[in-house]
Amino acid sequence: MTYNNLEFPATISAGQGETRVAEEYKLSRIVRTVSSEIYIIWQGERRIGQVHLHYAHYTIYLTIFFEVDVSLQQEEQLLAEIDDQIVSSYLPSFEREEMLVTIFRGEEISSFSYCPTELDEFDEEEE
């Protein structure tokens, strides 16, 4: 899987899709559509959460899922950098109506993918 990395803070461009937020965090984009993006939040080599962004005209919906405890200061710093480095590149704060933020704390229980049965049958016929 290819990730487009954003590392925070300091606006340090490290290649396509890469930027920095707070010395300790790096964001790796795993999905990008016309109206949304999903990033994994890294602290060093450890995954600590995900960011889901949905762009709905002049309103931005931002959801952060933390897998570890972070301080309010770290949360605010990360949120400010996501706004400055990612969201504002889509729609600057002076042009948008609002940015709605929801923050969760939890853990990943499972990760899997469903494959349509037609593809399974097709693969068996090829063999």
SULVEN-V459153 format. One line per field, one symbol per residue. ss: DSSP state (H for helix, E for strand, L for the rest). phi: phi as a letter, one per 20 degrees, with the letter a starting at -180 (. if undefined). burial: I if it has 16 or more other ideal C-beta (glycine too) atoms within 10 Angstrom, else O. A space follows every 50 residues. Layout:
BEGIN
ss=???
phi=???
burial=???
END
This chain:
BEGIN
ss=LLLEEEELLLLLLLLLLLLLELLLEEEEEEEELLLEEEEEEEELLEEEEE EEEEEELLEEEEEEEELLLLLHHHHHHHHHHHHHHHHHHHLLLLLLLEEE EEEEELLLLLLLLLLLHHHHHHHHHHL
phi=.edeecddelededpfmdbdclhedcddfdbbcfcbbcceedcmedfdrc cddcdclecddccddeecfcfgffffffffffffedfffebggfdeface dccdcacfebbbcedgfffffffffff
burial=OOOIIIIIIOOOOOOOIIIIIIOOIIIIIOOOOOOOIIIIIIIOOOOIII IOIOIOOOOIIIOIIIIOOIOOOIOOIIIOIIOIIIIIOOIOOOOIOOIO OOOOOOOOOOOOOOOOOOOOOOOOOOO
END
